[in-house]
Structure formats: structure tokens, C-alpha cells
Amino acid sequence: MYPGGHTPVLRERVVALLVPALRRPGSVAVDATVGYGGHAEALLQACPDPRLIGIDRDPEALAAARERLAKFGDRVELVHAVYDELPRVLERCGVDHADGIIFDLGLSSVQVDNPARGFAYSRDVPLDMRMDPTTGKTAADVVNTYPVEELARILKEYGEERYARRIAEAIVRQRAAEPFTTSGRLVEVIQSVVPAQSTTGRKPSGRTESPERAGGGHPARRTFQALRIEVNRELDALQRAVPAAVDALSVGGRLVVLAYHSLEDRLVKRTFAALARPDVPEGLPDVPPGREPILRLLTRGAEKPSAEEIAANPRASSARLRAAERIRAGRRALGGSA
């Protein structure tokens, strides 16, 4: 059963950005992170004609989306896959282009609130953190097997953790005595080595929050974010997925991305900026055919939710929205020419 309290972030803004590209007959929308179906439902309600392809790696979320979107009948096709598999999914669905694509990255509050998924650091749960619990290594595998150098790199790079080396060394020392299996012991180890002054403003310990969306200074927040990104290879997948989505867009098609931490947003910003300018060396007076910009930016920087939305839906607080429109065929985002 889909969670009735699930609220999609910036729903009205996402719909407003995508609807102009979905008014054409035979248009196709892709929700590359369909989750519990909130954005997909809003798009299908706003646009009576488009077909929607929903992609998610989480079987539990797909089952909930299937129930939520059943009223739209054969307008909806849901696929179990990671978003960087978008080209393969479109081919499987017999589609050669998309007119509107959305990525809503990160975790949903429903995933965090499910203790079996192992995402929360505010309660003692199994160290899993897989978005697709049917495959791949768990967070326990990472903390129990990675060498200290690799652990420190992950915490610093993916968690932007100031005390990455100190935490990694403490993890390696403690796992030698007993492997980590739950979040509670890992949190204790982190708290034991992170200076107290660096955790001012932490949230009350009883509140469950997503690592990337928590607004306070809980000492485990950055470590849990880093482990989740590593377990799910999120940045690697996103680096492939955004250019692949641009290549899948028809001319006039639109792409909307909601990011929830700086690493994701930075990657999207760089990709959009590169494709919104000519693919030539700086200062070249003429732009050869096929090297023109292929995107037009639809947002000035990253848009943020209003104070009213954040008050009603705290999950939205760290959201950053960027959007772009495909304006030209010929040049491929993944390199080469069409």
C-alpha cells in the first residue's frame, strides 16, 4: 500500500516546468525515480494524454507506485531499474525519445522511517542502506571490509566529513574486535571521536531524518550520507544518467532534477552548464555546425522551496531544483554526434 502521507517536493513547480513539453500528441514522460508516485500522479493529472514510464530501483516503492497509479491504466509502465539504465528502459518500452523527464534524487521519508532499510542513524537498525534490498553490498559490508584509506576517502568525498580519517581509523579498530551489524554501535564510535563542539545544533535524538536532508549537526549525519552513496553508487549513476537523459530528450523536451545535497547539485549544475554553451574552446570566433548549445536553462541557478512548503513538509528543506530544455538535435551529451 502506498503511504498516503507521502508528499512530493516542489510538486507544483515540477508540473509547471514539464507540462509545456507534454502537451504534444503522443508525448512521453519519464519519472526516472518514480518512488511512491507523487510527481508521476501530479503529471498524469495535469496532462491527460502523455504516456508515463516510471523507473525505480526500490521494489517496495515500485509496488506502492503501481497501486497509486493504477487509476491511469495503460498510460503507465513501471520498470525495476536504476536511473542510469534509462536508455535501456526506453528501448525495452519501445520508445525512442522522451518529452519530459524528472529525477527526484536521494531518499524518501518513507524509506528512512522503515527500520528494516537501515538508513536512519537516530535508532538502532541493521546496517543495510541498499535502495534495492535484493542485490549488492550493504553498509555493513563497507564498514567491515574496506581498508582505512578507502573508508576515509569515501567519508571525505561523499560525506564532506571533516573528521573522515579519524572516524575511519576508529571503525577499523572497533571492527577488529567485533564486526558492525547495526547503526547504533557505529553511531557510538563516531560520537566517540568527533569533537563535541562540531555537533552543535544537532537534532533531537528521537527524530528520524534522512542523512542528506537533516538540517542539524548530528555527528553521524555525514558518515551515513557517505555510506549510503557508496552502497548505492549514487554519484556514479547520476554522472551517467543526466547526460543520458539529455540525449533521450526530443527537441523541446524538458529535464527537471531535484537534488538534496551539494554533491548531487554540483554535478547537475556542471552538466547543464556545459551543454548550455557551445562545445568549442573558449574564444573561438565561430561555432562549427553540431557544436552549438543543446540546452536552454529554465531556472536561474537552483530554485528552493518556499518557507511555506518547508513548514508543511520539512523533507523539502534542502531541495534544489534545476531544469533545462533541449533546443537542438545533433550534439550528444554523452559525447560524439547524433
C-alpha positions as CSV (number, residue, x, y, z in Angstrom):
1,M,0.0,0.0,0.0
2,Y,1.4,3.4,-0.9
3,P,1.9,5.8,2.0
4,G,-0.9,8.4,2.0
5,G,1.2,10.9,3.8
6,H,3.9,10.9,1.2
7,T,4.3,14.5,-0.2
8,P,6.3,15.1,-3.3
9,V,8.7,18.0,-3.1
10,L,8.1,21.1,-5.2
11,R,5.2,19.3,-6.9
12,E,3.5,22.3,-8.5
13,R,6.8,23.7,-9.8
14,V,7.8,20.4,-11.3
15,V,4.5,20.1,-13.1
16,A,4.6,23.7,-14.3
17,L,8.1,23.1,-15.8
18,L,7.2,19.8,-17.5
19,V,3.7,20.4,-18.8
20,P,4.7,22.6,-21.8
21,A,6.7,19.7,-23.2
22,L,3.9,17.2,-22.6
23,R,1.1,18.9,-24.5
24,R,2.2,17.4,-27.8
25,P,0.2,14.3,-29.1
26,G,1.9,11.1,-28.3
27,S,4.3,12.7,-25.8
28,V,6.2,10.5,-23.3
29,A,7.1,11.4,-19.7
30,V,9.7,9.6,-17.7
31,D,9.9,9.7,-13.9
32,A,13.4,8.2,-13.5
33,T,13.0,8.0,-9.7
34,V,9.3,7.3,-9.5
35,G,9.4,6.3,-5.8
36,Y,5.9,6.4,-4.3
37,G,4.4,8.0,-7.4
38,G,3.7,11.5,-6.2
39,H,5.3,13.5,-9.0
40,A,4.1,11.0,-11.6
41,E,0.5,11.2,-10.3
42,A,0.6,15.0,-10.5
43,L,1.9,15.0,-14.1
44,L,-0.7,12.5,-15.2
45,Q,-3.5,14.5,-13.7
46,A,-2.2,17.7,-15.2
47,C,-1.7,16.2,-18.7
48,P,-4.5,13.9,-20.0
49,D,-2.6,12.5,-22.9
50,P,1.1,11.5,-22.2
51,R,2.3,8.0,-21.5
52,L,4.5,7.8,-18.4
53,I,7.4,5.4,-17.8
54,G,8.4,5.2,-14.2
55,I,11.8,3.8,-13.1
56,D,12.9,2.9,-9.6
57,R,15.5,0.5,-8.1
58,D,13.4,0.0,-4.9
59,P,10.9,-2.9,-5.4
60,E,8.9,-1.7,-2.4
61,A,8.5,1.8,-3.9
62,L,7.5,0.4,-7.2
63,A,4.8,-1.7,-5.7
64,A,3.4,1.4,-3.9
65,A,3.6,3.4,-7.1
66,R,1.8,0.7,-9.0
67,E,-1.1,0.9,-6.6
68,R,-1.2,4.7,-6.6
69,L,-1.0,5.0,-10.4
70,A,-3.4,2.1,-11.2
71,K,-6.2,4.5,-11.9
72,F,-4.3,5.7,-15.0
73,G,-4.4,2.3,-16.6
74,D,-2.2,1.6,-19.6
75,R,-0.9,5.1,-19.6
76,V,1.7,4.0,-17.0
77,E,4.5,1.5,-17.3
78,L,6.8,0.8,-14.3
79,V,10.2,-0.7,-14.6
80,H,12.6,-2.0,-11.9
81,A,15.9,-0.4,-12.8
82,V,18.5,2.2,-11.8
83,Y,18.1,5.6,-13.4
84,D,21.3,5.4,-15.3
85,E,19.7,2.5,-17.2
86,L,17.3,4.9,-18.8
87,P,18.4,4.3,-22.4
88,R,17.9,0.5,-22.0
89,V,14.5,1.1,-20.3
90,L,13.3,3.3,-23.2
91,E,14.4,0.7,-25.7
92,R,12.6,-2.0,-23.8
93,C,9.4,0.1,-23.7
94,G,9.6,0.7,-27.5
95,V,10.3,4.4,-27.1
96,D,12.9,6.3,-29.0
97,H,12.6,9.7,-27.1
98,A,11.1,11.4,-24.1
99,D,9.5,14.7,-23.9
100,G,9.7,15.3,-20.2
101,I,12.0,13.7,-17.6
102,I,12.2,14.1,-13.8
103,F,14.8,12.9,-11.3
104,D,13.9,13.3,-7.6
105,L,17.2,12.2,-6.0
106,G,18.0,10.9,-2.6
107,L,15.8,9.1,-0.1
108,S,12.1,9.4,0.7
109,S,11.0,9.9,4.3
110,V,9.2,6.5,3.9
111,Q,12.4,4.7,3.2
112,V,14.1,6.4,6.2
113,D,11.2,5.6,8.5
114,N,11.3,1.8,7.7
115,P,13.8,0.3,10.2
116,A,14.5,-2.7,8.1
117,R,16.1,-0.5,5.4
118,G,18.9,0.7,7.7
119,F,19.1,4.3,6.6
120,A,18.4,6.0,9.9
121,Y,21.1,7.0,12.4
122,S,18.7,8.1,15.2
123,R,17.7,4.5,16.0
124,D,19.5,1.1,16.2
125,V,18.8,-0.7,13.0
126,P,20.6,-3.2,10.7
127,L,23.3,-1.5,8.6
128,D,21.8,-2.1,5.2
129,M,21.2,1.2,3.3
130,R,20.5,-0.5,-0.1
131,M,17.9,1.2,-2.2
132,D,17.4,-2.1,-3.9
133,P,17.5,-4.6,-1.0
134,T,17.6,-7.6,-3.4
135,T,21.1,-7.0,-4.6
136,G,24.5,-5.6,-3.9
137,K,26.7,-4.9,-0.8
138,T,25.3,-3.4,2.4
139,A,26.7,-0.6,4.5
140,A,27.8,-3.3,6.9
141,D,29.9,-4.8,4.1
142,V,31.5,-1.4,3.5
143,V,32.4,-0.7,7.1
144,N,33.6,-4.2,7.9
145,T,35.8,-4.8,4.8
146,Y,37.1,-1.5,3.3
147,P,40.7,-0.6,4.2
148,V,41.1,2.5,6.3
149,E,42.3,4.6,3.3
150,E,39.3,3.8,1.3
151,L,36.9,4.4,4.1
152,A,38.5,7.8,4.8
153,R,38.2,8.7,1.1
154,I,34.6,7.8,1.0
155,L,33.7,9.8,4.1
156,K,35.6,12.8,2.9
157,E,34.5,12.8,-0.7
158,Y,30.9,11.7,-0.4
159,G,30.1,12.9,3.1
160,E,32.4,16.0,3.1
161,E,33.3,14.9,6.6
162,R,36.0,17.0,8.3
163,Y,37.0,14.1,10.6
164,A,37.0,11.4,7.9
165,R,40.4,9.9,8.7
166,R,39.7,9.9,12.5
167,I,36.3,8.1,12.0
168,A,37.8,5.6,9.5
169,E,40.6,4.7,11.9
170,A,38.1,4.2,14.8
171,I,35.9,2.0,12.6
172,V,38.8,-0.2,11.7
173,R,39.9,-0.5,15.3
174,Q,36.5,-1.5,16.5
175,R,35.6,-3.9,13.8
176,A,38.8,-5.9,14.6
177,A,37.1,-6.8,17.9
178,E,33.6,-7.3,16.6
179,P,32.1,-6.6,13.1
180,F,29.5,-3.9,12.8
181,T,25.9,-5.1,12.2
182,T,23.7,-2.2,13.4
183,S,23.7,1.5,13.2
184,G,23.7,2.1,17.0
185,R,27.2,0.9,17.6
186,L,28.5,2.7,14.5
187,V,26.9,6.0,15.8
188,E,28.6,5.4,19.2
189,V,32.0,5.0,17.6
190,I,31.5,8.2,15.5
191,Q,30.4,10.1,18.6
192,S,33.4,9.0,20.5
193,V,35.9,10.6,18.0
194,V,34.1,13.6,16.7
195,P,34.7,16.7,18.9
196,A,31.6,17.8,20.8
197,Q,31.9,21.4,19.5
198,S,31.4,20.2,15.9
199,T,28.0,18.8,16.7
200,T,26.3,21.9,18.0
201,G,22.8,22.3,16.7
202,R,22.1,18.6,16.4
203,K,18.6,17.5,16.1
204,P,16.8,15.8,19.0
205,S,17.9,12.1,19.1
206,G,14.3,10.8,18.8
207,R,13.7,12.4,15.4
208,T,14.3,10.3,12.3
209,E,15.8,12.1,9.4
210,S,17.4,11.4,6.1
211,P,21.2,11.8,6.2
212,E,21.2,14.3,3.4
213,R,18.2,16.3,4.5
214,A,18.8,16.6,8.2
215,G,19.4,20.3,9.0
216,G,21.2,19.9,12.2
217,G,24.7,18.7,13.2
218,H,24.3,15.1,14.3
219,P,27.9,13.7,14.3
220,A,26.8,10.6,12.2
221,R,24.9,12.5,9.5
222,R,27.8,12.9,7.1
223,T,29.1,9.4,7.6
224,F,25.7,7.9,7.0
225,Q,25.3,10.0,3.8
226,A,28.7,8.8,2.6
227,L,28.0,5.2,3.2
228,R,24.6,5.4,1.5
229,I,26.1,7.0,-1.6
230,E,28.8,4.4,-1.7
231,V,26.5,1.4,-1.2
232,N,24.1,2.6,-4.0
233,R,26.8,4.1,-6.2
234,E,24.6,7.2,-6.5
235,L,27.0,9.7,-7.9
236,D,28.4,7.3,-10.4
237,A,24.9,6.5,-11.6
238,L,23.9,10.2,-11.7
239,Q,27.0,11.2,-13.7
240,R,25.9,8.8,-16.4
241,A,22.1,9.4,-16.0
242,V,21.9,13.1,-16.6
243,P,23.7,13.1,-20.0
244,A,21.8,10.0,-21.0
245,A,18.5,11.8,-20.1
246,V,19.5,14.8,-22.2
247,D,20.3,12.5,-25.2
248,A,16.9,10.9,-24.8
249,L,15.0,14.2,-24.9
250,S,13.2,15.3,-28.1
251,V,13.8,18.9,-29.2
252,G,11.6,20.9,-27.0
253,G,11.7,18.3,-24.3
254,R,12.5,19.2,-20.7
255,L,14.5,17.7,-17.9
256,V,13.9,18.6,-14.2
257,V,16.3,17.4,-11.4
258,L,15.7,17.7,-7.7
259,A,18.9,17.3,-5.6
260,Y,19.2,17.2,-1.9
261,H,22.9,17.6,-1.2
262,S,25.7,19.7,-2.7
263,L,27.5,16.8,-4.4
264,E,24.4,15.9,-6.5
265,D,23.5,19.6,-7.2
266,R,27.1,20.4,-8.2
267,L,27.1,17.5,-10.7
268,V,23.8,18.6,-12.3
269,K,24.9,22.2,-12.4
270,R,28.1,21.4,-14.2
271,T,26.4,19.1,-16.7
272,F,23.7,21.6,-17.5
273,A,26.2,24.5,-17.8
274,A,28.4,22.5,-20.2
275,L,25.5,21.6,-22.5
276,A,24.1,25.2,-22.5
277,R,27.2,26.6,-24.1
278,P,29.0,25.8,-27.4
279,D,31.3,22.8,-27.4
280,V,34.3,24.7,-28.6
281,P,37.5,26.2,-27.0
282,E,36.9,29.5,-25.3
283,G,37.5,32.4,-27.6
284,L,36.8,30.6,-30.8
285,P,35.0,33.2,-33.0
286,D,32.8,30.7,-34.9
287,V,30.9,27.7,-33.7
288,P,31.0,24.8,-36.2
289,P,27.8,23.0,-37.0
290,G,27.0,20.4,-34.4
291,R,28.8,22.2,-31.7
292,E,26.1,24.6,-30.7
293,P,24.5,24.6,-27.3
294,I,21.8,21.9,-26.9
295,L,20.2,23.0,-23.7
296,R,18.4,26.2,-22.6
297,L,18.4,26.7,-18.8
298,L,14.9,27.2,-17.4
299,T,16.0,28.1,-13.9
300,R,18.2,30.9,-12.7
301,G,20.6,28.9,-10.5
302,A,19.0,26.3,-8.2
303,E,15.4,27.0,-7.1
304,K,14.5,26.3,-3.5
305,P,11.2,25.5,-1.8
306,S,9.2,28.3,-0.2
307,A,9.2,28.8,3.5
308,E,5.5,27.7,3.5
309,E,6.4,24.4,1.8
310,I,9.2,23.7,4.2
311,A,7.0,24.3,7.1
312,A,4.4,21.9,5.8
313,N,6.9,19.4,4.5
314,P,10.3,19.6,6.3
315,R,11.7,17.0,3.9
316,A,11.8,19.8,1.3
317,S,14.2,22.0,3.2
318,S,17.4,21.0,1.4
319,A,15.9,20.5,-2.1
320,R,17.5,22.3,-5.0
321,L,15.7,22.3,-8.4
322,R,17.3,22.8,-11.8
323,A,15.6,22.5,-15.1
324,A,16.6,22.7,-18.8
325,E,15.0,22.4,-22.2
326,R,16.5,20.6,-25.3
327,I,16.8,23.2,-28.0
328,R,18.7,21.4,-30.7
329,A,19.4,18.0,-32.1
330,G,22.8,16.8,-33.4
331,R,25.2,17.1,-30.5
332,R,25.2,14.3,-27.9
333,A,25.5,14.9,-24.2
334,L,27.5,11.7,-23.8
335,G,30.0,12.7,-26.5
336,G,30.0,12.3,-30.2
337,S,27.3,13.4,-32.6
338,A,23.8,12.1,-33.2
